Amino acid sequence: MFATAPGPHDAVGAGSTDVTVDELGQTRLLHAQDDLSVYLAEWPSQDADVCVWVERDGDFVGSGCAGGWVQASFLDAGVSVLYDSHGDVAERAPRGWASVGECLAIGP
């Protein structure tokens, strides 16, 4: 899934009572801003092409998996993410979301 070796900032922090870090394969940091970190993750137990893992201040916020692109909203944390492996995030992201790359957008 990943063309490069993991770097020092690619490891996720803690999981939650529902999801553990041990369930994940490799991860890559996609975006970090202020206290928010968004990772792309291999997740062998999920029947999906794309998984995102979101943390705030190193604490697990939520995750989402789908085929090709994934949009996940975490209302309690006040953040939503959209990752599109084909780079069509500008077309898929709802109005008002910030594109932080051709594959990732972040919204409220």
N, CA, C and O atoms as a GROMACS GRO file, in nm:
protein
  432
    1MET      N    1   0.083  -0.120   0.000
    1MET     CA    2   0.000   0.000   0.000
    1MET      C    3   0.087   0.126   0.000
    1MET      O    4   0.054   0.224  -0.067
    2PHE      N    5   0.197   0.123   0.074
    2PHE     CA    6   0.282   0.241   0.085
    2PHE      C    7   0.410   0.219   0.005
    2PHE      O    8   0.470   0.112   0.009
    3ALA      N    9   0.450   0.322  -0.067
    3ALA     CA   10   0.570   0.314  -0.150
    3ALA      C   11   0.697   0.350  -0.073
    3ALA      O   12   0.808   0.325  -0.120
    4THR      N   13   0.681   0.409   0.045
    4THR     CA   14   0.796   0.452   0.123
    4THR      C   15   0.796   0.386   0.260
    4THR      O   16   0.692   0.340   0.308
    5ALA      N   17   0.912   0.381   0.322
    5ALA     CA   18   0.924   0.328   0.457
    5ALA      C   19   0.865   0.428   0.556
    5ALA      O   20   0.867   0.549   0.530
    6PRO      N   21   0.814   0.379   0.669
    6PRO     CA   22   0.757   0.472   0.768
    6PRO      C   23   0.863   0.564   0.826
    6PRO      O   24   0.978   0.525   0.846
    7GLY      N   25   0.822   0.686   0.854
    7GLY     CA   26   0.910   0.784   0.917
    7GLY      C   27   0.879   0.796   1.065
    7GLY      O   28   0.790   0.728   1.115
    8PRO      N   29   0.951   0.881   1.136
    8PRO     CA   30   0.933   0.894   1.281
    8PRO      C   31   0.798   0.951   1.322
    8PRO      O   32   0.756   0.931   1.436
    9HIS      N   33   0.729   1.020   1.233
    9HIS     CA   34   0.600   1.081   1.268
    9HIS      C   35   0.482   1.001   1.214
    9HIS      O   36   0.367   1.045   1.226
   10ASP      N   37   0.508   0.883   1.157
   10ASP     CA   38   0.401   0.805   1.095
   10ASP      C   39   0.328   0.711   1.190
   10ASP      O   40   0.227   0.652   1.152
   11ALA      N   41   0.375   0.696   1.313
   11ALA     CA   42   0.312   0.605   1.408
   11ALA      C   43   0.195   0.675   1.478
   11ALA      O   44   0.207   0.790   1.522
   12VAL      N   45   0.084   0.605   1.489
   12VAL     CA   46  -0.032   0.659   1.560
   12VAL      C   47  -0.010   0.647   1.709
   12VAL      O   48   0.077   0.572   1.755
   13GLY      N   49  -0.090   0.721   1.784
   13GLY     CA   50  -0.082   0.717   1.930
   13GLY      C   51  -0.164   0.603   1.986
   13GLY      O   52  -0.152   0.489   1.941
   14ALA      N   53  -0.245   0.632   2.083
   14ALA     CA   54  -0.325   0.531   2.151
   14ALA      C   55  -0.454   0.504   2.075
   14ALA      O   56  -0.502   0.587   1.998
   15GLY      N   57  -0.508   0.388   2.098
   15GLY     CA   58  -0.638   0.353   2.042
   15GLY      C   59  -0.748   0.392   2.138
   15GLY      O   60  -0.734   0.482   2.220
   16SER      N   61  -0.859   0.322   2.125
   16SER     CA   62  -0.973   0.346   2.214
   16SER      C   63  -1.020   0.212   2.267
   16SER      O   64  -0.956   0.109   2.244
   17THR      N   65  -1.131   0.212   2.338
   17THR     CA   66  -1.185   0.084   2.388
   17THR      C   67  -1.241   0.002   2.273
   17THR      O   68  -1.254  -0.120   2.286
   18ASP      N   69  -1.276   0.066   2.160
   18ASP     CA   70  -1.333  -0.006   2.046
   18ASP      C   71  -1.229  -0.049   1.943
   18ASP      O   72  -1.247  -0.149   1.874
   19VAL      N   73  -1.121   0.026   1.934
   19VAL     CA   74  -1.019   0.002   1.831
   19VAL      C   75  -0.882   0.007   1.897
   19VAL      O   76  -0.853   0.098   1.975
   20THR      N   77  -0.798  -0.090   1.866
   20THR     CA   78  -0.663  -0.088   1.921
   20THR      C   79  -0.562  -0.065   1.809
   20THR      O   80  -0.586  -0.101   1.694
   21VAL      N   81  -0.450  -0.007   1.844
   21VAL     CA   82  -0.343   0.019   1.748
   21VAL      C   83  -0.291  -0.112   1.691
   21VAL      O   84  -0.246  -0.116   1.577
   22ASP      N   85  -0.297  -0.220   1.771
   22ASP     CA   86  -0.248  -0.351   1.727
   22ASP      C   87  -0.325  -0.404   1.606
   22ASP      O   88  -0.273  -0.491   1.535
   23GLU      N   89  -0.446  -0.355   1.582
   23GLU     CA   90  -0.525  -0.400   1.468
   23GLU      C   91  -0.476  -0.342   1.337
   23GLU      O   92  -0.510  -0.392   1.230
   24LEU      N   93  -0.396  -0.237   1.344
   24LEU     CA   94  -0.350  -0.168   1.225
   24LEU      C   95  -0.223  -0.230   1.170
   24LEU      O   96  -0.144  -0.291   1.243
   25GLY      N   97  -0.204  -0.213   1.039
   25GLY     CA   98  -0.076  -0.242   0.976
   25GLY      C   99   0.005  -0.113   0.981
   25GLY      O  100   0.011  -0.046   1.084
   26GLN      N  101   0.067  -0.079   0.870
   26GLN     CA  102   0.145   0.044   0.865
   26GLN      C  103   0.053   0.166   0.858
   26GLN      O  104  -0.060   0.158   0.812
   27THR      N  105   0.104   0.278   0.905
   27THR     CA  106   0.032   0.405   0.898
   27THR      C  107   0.125   0.513   0.844
   27THR      O  108   0.248   0.504   0.855
   28ARG      N  109   0.064   0.615   0.785
   28ARG     CA  110   0.141   0.730   0.737
   28ARG      C  111   0.067   0.857   0.777
   28ARG      O  112  -0.054   0.869   0.756
   29LEU      N  113   0.140   0.951   0.833
   29LEU     CA  114   0.082   1.081   0.868
   29LEU      C  115   0.052   1.157   0.739
   29LEU      O  116   0.142   1.184   0.660
   30LEU      N  117  -0.076   1.190   0.720
   30LEU     CA  118  -0.117   1.268   0.603
   30LEU      C  119  -0.113   1.417   0.629
   30LEU      O  120  -0.074   1.496   0.542
   31HIS      N  121  -0.154   1.454   0.752
   31HIS     CA  122  -0.164   1.597   0.782
   31HIS      C  123  -0.162   1.616   0.933
   31HIS      O  124  -0.228   1.543   1.008
   32ALA      N  125  -0.088   1.715   0.977
   32ALA     CA  126  -0.086   1.754   1.117
   32ALA      C  127  -0.099   1.905   1.123
   32ALA      O  128  -0.025   1.978   1.056
   33GLN      N  129  -0.193   1.950   1.204
   33GLN     CA  130  -0.214   2.094   1.219
   33GLN      C  131  -0.266   2.120   1.359
   33GLN      O  132  -0.367   2.062   1.402
   34ASP      N  133  -0.197   2.207   1.430
   34ASP     CA  134  -0.232   2.235   1.570
   34ASP      C  135  -0.237   2.103   1.647
   34ASP      O  136  -0.136   2.035   1.659
   35ASP      N  137  -0.353   2.067   1.700
   35ASP     CA  138  -0.364   1.945   1.780
   35ASP      C  139  -0.421   1.827   1.702
   35ASP      O  140  -0.439   1.719   1.760
   36LEU      N  141  -0.449   1.843   1.573
   36LEU     CA  142  -0.513   1.741   1.491
   36LEU      C  143  -0.412   1.668   1.404
   36LEU      O  144  -0.326   1.731   1.342
   37SER      N  145  -0.421   1.535   1.399
   37SER     CA  146  -0.337   1.453   1.313
   37SER      C  147  -0.426   1.355   1.238
   37SER      O  148  -0.512   1.290   1.296
   38VAL      N  149  -0.403   1.344   1.107
   38VAL     CA  150  -0.480   1.253   1.022
   38VAL      C  151  -0.381   1.156   0.957
   38VAL      O  152  -0.282   1.199   0.897
   39TYR      N  153  -0.409   1.027   0.969
   39TYR     CA  154  -0.322   0.923   0.917
   39TYR      C  155  -0.396   0.838   0.814
   39TYR      O  156  -0.517   0.818   0.823
   40LEU      N  157  -0.322   0.789   0.716
   40LEU     CA  158  -0.370   0.684   0.627
   40LEU      C  159  -0.323   0.554   0.688
   40LEU      O  160  -0.208   0.545   0.731
   41ALA      N  161  -0.409   0.453   0.695
   41ALA     CA  162  -0.375   0.331   0.767
   41ALA      C  163  -0.408   0.206   0.688
   41ALA      O  164  -0.510   0.198   0.620
   42GLU      N  165  -0.319   0.108   0.700
   42GLU     CA  166  -0.351  -0.028   0.657
   42GLU      C  167  -0.429  -0.090   0.772
   42GLU      O  168  -0.392  -0.077   0.888
   43TRP      N  169  -0.536  -0.158   0.738
   43TRP     CA  170  -0.619  -0.218   0.841
   43TRP      C  171  -0.664  -0.354   0.792
   43TRP      O  172  -0.773  -0.367   0.735
   44PRO      N  173  -0.583  -0.457   0.814
   44PRO     CA  174  -0.609  -0.588   0.756
   44PRO      C  175  -0.747  -0.647   0.785
   44PRO      O  176  -0.801  -0.720   0.702
   45SER      N  177  -0.804  -0.617   0.900
   45SER     CA  178  -0.934  -0.676   0.935
   45SER      C  179  -1.051  -0.608   0.865
   45SER      O  180  -1.163  -0.659   0.868
   46GLN      N  181  -1.027  -0.493   0.803
   46GLN     CA  182  -1.134  -0.420   0.734
   46GLN      C  183  -1.135  -0.458   0.586
   46GLN      O  184  -1.029  -0.466   0.523
   47ASP      N  185  -1.252  -0.480   0.532
   47ASP     CA  186  -1.265  -0.508   0.390
   47ASP      C  187  -1.279  -0.374   0.318
   47ASP      O  188  -1.387  -0.337   0.273
   48ALA      N  189  -1.166  -0.303   0.307
   48ALA     CA  190  -1.169  -0.168   0.250
   48ALA      C  191  -1.035  -0.139   0.184
   48ALA      O  192  -0.932  -0.198   0.218
   49ASP      N  193  -1.038  -0.046   0.090
   49ASP     CA  194  -0.916  -0.004   0.022
   49ASP      C  195  -0.846   0.109   0.096
   49ASP      O  196  -0.723   0.120   0.093
   50VAL      N  197  -0.924   0.193   0.164
   50VAL     CA  198  -0.871   0.314   0.226
   50VAL      C  199  -0.924   0.326   0.369
   50VAL      O  200  -1.043   0.313   0.394
   51CYS      N  201  -0.831   0.351   0.463
   51CYS     CA  202  -0.871   0.377   0.601
   51CYS      C  203  -0.798   0.502   0.651
   51CYS      O  204  -0.680   0.521   0.624
   52VAL      N  205  -0.872   0.585   0.724
   52VAL     CA  206  -0.811   0.701   0.790
   52VAL      C  207  -0.825   0.683   0.940
   52VAL      O  208  -0.920   0.622   0.989
   53TRP      N  209  -0.729   0.737   1.013
   53TRP     CA  210  -0.722   0.732   1.159
   53TRP      C  211  -0.700   0.876   1.204
   53TRP      O  212  -0.606   0.940   1.157
   54VAL      N  213  -0.782   0.927   1.293
   54VAL     CA  214  -0.775   1.068   1.333
   54VAL      C  215  -0.749   1.077   1.482
   54VAL      O  216  -0.811   1.008   1.563
   55GLU      N  217  -0.655   1.165   1.518
   55GLU     CA  218  -0.621   1.188   1.658
   55GLU      C  219  -0.622   1.338   1.688
   55GLU      O  220  -0.595   1.420   1.600
   56ARG      N  221  -0.652   1.371   1.811
   56ARG     CA  222  -0.640   1.508   1.859
   56ARG      C  223  -0.558   1.504   1.987
   56ARG      O  224  -0.594   1.434   2.082
   57ASP      N  225  -0.447   1.578   1.989
   57ASP     CA  226  -0.355   1.577   2.103
   57ASP      C  227  -0.309   1.435   2.138
   57ASP      O  228  -0.292   1.402   2.255
   58GLY      N  229  -0.290   1.350   2.037
   58GLY     CA  230  -0.244   1.214   2.058
   58GLY      C  231  -0.350   1.116   2.103
   58GLY      O  232  -0.321   0.998   2.119
   59ASP      N  233  -0.474   1.164   2.122
   59ASP     CA  234  -0.584   1.076   2.163
   59ASP      C  235  -0.668   1.039   2.041
   59ASP      O  236  -0.691   1.123   1.954
   60PHE      N  237  -0.712   0.916   2.035
   60PHE     CA  238  -0.794   0.866   1.926
   60PHE      C  239  -0.926   0.943   1.917
   60PHE      O  240  -0.997   0.955   2.017
   61VAL      N  241  -0.957   0.995   1.799
   61VAL     CA  242  -1.085   1.063   1.774
   61VAL      C  243  -1.180   0.970   1.702
   61VAL      O  244  -1.296   0.956   1.741
   62GLY      N  245  -1.130   0.905   1.597
   62GLY     CA  246  -1.214   0.814   1.521
   62GLY      C  247  -1.141   0.764   1.398
   62GLY      O  248  -1.028   0.802   1.370
   63SER      N  249  -1.211   0.677   1.326
   63SER     CA  250  -1.153   0.619   1.206
   63SER      C  251  -1.265   0.591   1.108
   63SER      O  252  -1.383   0.589   1.144
   64GLY      N  253  -1.227   0.570   0.985
   64GLY     CA  254  -1.324   0.535   0.882
   64GLY      C  255  -1.254   0.462   0.770
   64GLY      O  256  -1.139   0.490   0.738
   65CYS      N  257  -1.325   0.368   0.709
   65CYS     CA  258  -1.270   0.289   0.599
   65CYS      C  259  -1.373   0.277   0.488
   65CYS      O  260  -1.493   0.276   0.512
   66ALA      N  261  -1.324   0.269   0.365
   66ALA     CA  262  -1.411   0.253   0.249
   66ALA      C  263  -1.325   0.212   0.129
   66ALA      O  264  -1.206   0.187   0.143
   67GLY      N  265  -1.387   0.205   0.014
   67GLY     CA  266  -1.316   0.168  -0.108
   67GLY      C  267  -1.285   0.289  -0.192
   67GLY      O  268  -1.377   0.354  -0.243
   68GLY      N  269  -1.158   0.322  -0.209
   68GLY     CA  270  -1.116   0.432  -0.296
   68GLY      C  271  -1.118   0.569  -0.231
   68GLY      O  272  -1.023   0.646  -0.246
   69TRP      N  273  -1.224   0.600  -0.159
   69TRP     CA  274  -1.230   0.727  -0.085
   69TRP      C  275  -1.317   0.707   0.038
   69TRP      O  276  -1.406   0.621   0.042
   70VAL      N  277  -1.289   0.787   0.139
   70VAL     CA  278  -1.364   0.775   0.264
   70VAL      C  279  -1.391   0.914   0.320
   70VAL      O  280  -1.304   1.001   0.321
   71GLN      N  281  -1.513   0.932   0.368
   71GLN     CA  282  -1.551   1.055   0.438
   71GLN      C  283  -1.601   1.014   0.575
   71GLN      O  284  -1.688   0.928   0.586
   72ALA      N  285  -1.545   1.075   0.679
   72ALA     CA  286  -1.583   1.040   0.815
   72ALA      C  287  -1.598   1.167   0.898
   72ALA      O  288  -1.515   1.258   0.891
   73SER      N  289  -1.705   1.172   0.977
   73SER     CA  290  -1.731   1.288   1.064
   73SER      C  291  -1.730   1.243   1.209
   73SER      O  292  -1.786   1.139   1.244
   74PHE      N  293  -1.666   1.322   1.291
   74PHE     CA  294  -1.656   1.294   1.434
   74PHE      C  295  -1.713   1.413   1.508
   74PHE      O  296  -1.640   1.505   1.546
   75LEU      N  297  -1.843   1.410   1.529
   75LEU     CA  298  -1.916   1.527   1.581
   75LEU      C  299  -1.868   1.569   1.719
   75LEU      O  300  -1.857   1.688   1.747
   76ASP      N  301  -1.838   1.473   1.805
   76ASP     CA  302  -1.792   1.507   1.940
   76ASP      C  303  -1.661   1.586   1.937
   76ASP      O  304  -1.635   1.669   2.024
   77ALA      N  305  -1.578   1.558   1.836
   77ALA     CA  306  -1.449   1.626   1.825
   77ALA      C  307  -1.457   1.749   1.735
   77ALA      O  308  -1.362   1.827   1.728
   78GLY      N  309  -1.570   1.767   1.666
   78GLY     CA  310  -1.587   1.884   1.581
   78GLY      C  311  -1.500   1.883   1.457
   78GLY      O  312  -1.457   1.988   1.410
   79VAL      N  313  -1.474   1.762   1.402
   79VAL     CA  314  -1.390   1.753   1.284
   79VAL      C  315  -1.444   1.644   1.190
   79VAL      O  316  -1.499   1.543   1.234
   80SER      N  317  -1.426   1.667   1.062
   80SER     CA  318  -1.459   1.570   0.959
   80SER      C  319  -1.342   1.562   0.862
   80SER      O  320  -1.272   1.661   0.842
   81VAL      N  321  -1.322   1.447   0.801
   81VAL     CA  322  -1.215   1.431   0.702
   81VAL      C  323  -1.268   1.358   0.580
   81VAL      O  324  -1.360   1.277   0.587
   82LEU      N  325  -1.206   1.390   0.468
   82LEU     CA  326  -1.234   1.319   0.344
   82LEU      C  327  -1.100   1.288   0.279
   82LEU      O  328  -1.019   1.378   0.256
   83TYR      N  329  -1.077   1.161   0.251
   83TYR     CA  330  -0.955   1.119   0.181
   83TYR      C  331  -0.997   1.051   0.053
   83TYR      O  332  -1.083   0.962   0.055
   84ASP      N  333  -0.938   1.091  -0.058
   84ASP     CA  334  -0.967   1.033  -0.189
   84ASP      C  335  -0.835   0.988  -0.251
   84ASP      O  336  -0.751   1.071  -0.285
   85SER      N  337  -0.818   0.858  -0.265
   85SER     CA  338  -0.693   0.804  -0.317
   85SER      C  339  -0.668   0.841  -0.463
   85SER      O  340  -0.556   0.828  -0.513
   86HIS      N  341  -0.772   0.886  -0.532
   86HIS     CA  342  -0.759   0.924  -0.672
   86HIS      C  343  -0.729   1.073  -0.690
   86HIS      O  344  -0.712   1.119  -0.802
   87GLY      N  345  -0.723   1.148  -0.581
   87GLY     CA  346  -0.689   1.289  -0.588
   87GLY      C  347  -0.804   1.379  -0.630
   87GLY      O  348  -0.782   1.491  -0.675
   88ASP      N  349  -0.928   1.330  -0.615
   88ASP     CA  350  -1.046   1.409  -0.654
   88ASP      C  351  -1.111   1.478  -0.535
   88ASP      O  352  -1.232   1.503  -0.537
   89VAL      N  353  -1.035   1.508  -0.432
   89VAL     CA  354  -1.092   1.562  -0.310
   89VAL      C  355  -1.161   1.697  -0.334
   89VAL      O  356  -1.262   1.726  -0.269
   90ALA      N  357  -1.111   1.778  -0.425
   90ALA     CA  358  -1.174   1.908  -0.452
   90ALA      C  359  -1.315   1.891  -0.507
   90ALA      O  360  -1.402   1.974  -0.481
   91GLU      N  361  -1.338   1.784  -0.580
   91GLU     CA  362  -1.472   1.757  -0.635
   91GLU      C  363  -1.564   1.694  -0.532
   91GLU      O  364  -1.685   1.718  -0.536
   92ARG      N  365  -1.512   1.616  -0.442
   92ARG     CA  366  -1.594   1.542  -0.345
   92ARG      C  367  -1.621   1.618  -0.216
   92ARG      O  368  -1.725   1.598  -0.153
   93ALA      N  369  -1.530   1.705  -0.176
   93ALA     CA  370  -1.543   1.771  -0.045
   93ALA      C  371  -1.661   1.867  -0.044
   93ALA      O  372  -1.683   1.941  -0.140
   94PRO      N  373  -1.737   1.867   0.065
   94PRO     CA  374  -1.846   1.964   0.079
   94PRO      C  375  -1.793   2.107   0.080
   94PRO      O  376  -1.678   2.133   0.115
   95ARG      N  377  -1.879   2.198   0.041
   95ARG     CA  378  -1.844   2.341   0.041
   95ARG      C  379  -1.802   2.385   0.181
   95ARG      O  380  -1.864   2.347   0.280
   96GLY      N  381  -1.697   2.464   0.187
   96GLY     CA  382  -1.648   2.515   0.315
   96GLY      C  383  -1.540   2.430   0.379
   96GLY      O  384  -1.481   2.472   0.479
   97TRP      N  385  -1.512   2.314   0.323
   97TRP     CA  386  -1.404   2.231   0.376
   97TRP      C  387  -1.272   2.280   0.321
   97TRP      O  388  -1.267   2.335   0.210
   98ALA      N  389  -1.166   2.262   0.396
   98ALA     CA  390  -1.032   2.305   0.353
   98ALA      C  391  -0.959   2.187   0.289
   98ALA      O  392  -0.940   2.083   0.353
   99SER      N  393  -0.917   2.202   0.165
   99SER     CA  394  -0.834   2.103   0.101
   99SER      C  395  -0.691   2.124   0.151
   99SER      O  396  -0.636   2.233   0.138
  100VAL      N  397  -0.633   2.020   0.207
  100VAL     CA  398  -0.496   2.030   0.259
  100VAL      C  399  -0.401   1.946   0.174
  100VAL      O  400  -0.291   1.911   0.217
  101GLY      N  401  -0.445   1.916   0.056
  101GLY     CA  402  -0.369   1.837  -0.041
  101GLY      C  403  -0.467   1.788  -0.145
  101GLY      O  404  -0.588   1.804  -0.129
  102GLU      N  405  -0.416   1.727  -0.250
  102GLU     CA  406  -0.509   1.682  -0.353
  102GLU      C  407  -0.589   1.560  -0.309
  102GLU      O  408  -0.689   1.525  -0.373
  103CYS      N  409  -0.546   1.495  -0.202
  103CYS     CA  410  -0.616   1.373  -0.155
  103CYS      C  411  -0.689   1.391  -0.022
  103CYS      O  412  -0.762   1.300   0.017
  104LEU      N  413  -0.673   1.504   0.048
  104LEU     CA  414  -0.730   1.518   0.182
  104LEU      C  415  -0.796   1.653   0.199
  104LEU      O  416  -0.740   1.757   0.163
  105ALA      N  417  -0.917   1.651   0.257
  105ALA     CA  418  -0.988   1.773   0.295
  105ALA      C  419  -1.035   1.757   0.439
  105ALA      O  420  -1.067   1.646   0.484
  106ILE      N  421  -1.038   1.868   0.511
  106ILE     CA  422  -1.081   1.868   0.651
  106ILE      C  423  -1.194   1.970   0.666
  106ILE      O  424  -1.187   2.082   0.615
  107GLY      N  425  -1.297   1.928   0.737
  107GLY     CA  426  -1.412   2.015   0.758
  107GLY      C  427  -1.454   2.016   0.904
  107GLY      O  428  -1.399   1.945   0.987
  108PRO      N  429  -1.552   2.098   0.931
  108PRO     CA  430  -1.601   2.106   1.069
  108PRO      C  431  -1.681   1.985   1.110
  108PRO      O  432  -1.728   1.978   1.224
   0.00000   0.00000   0.00000
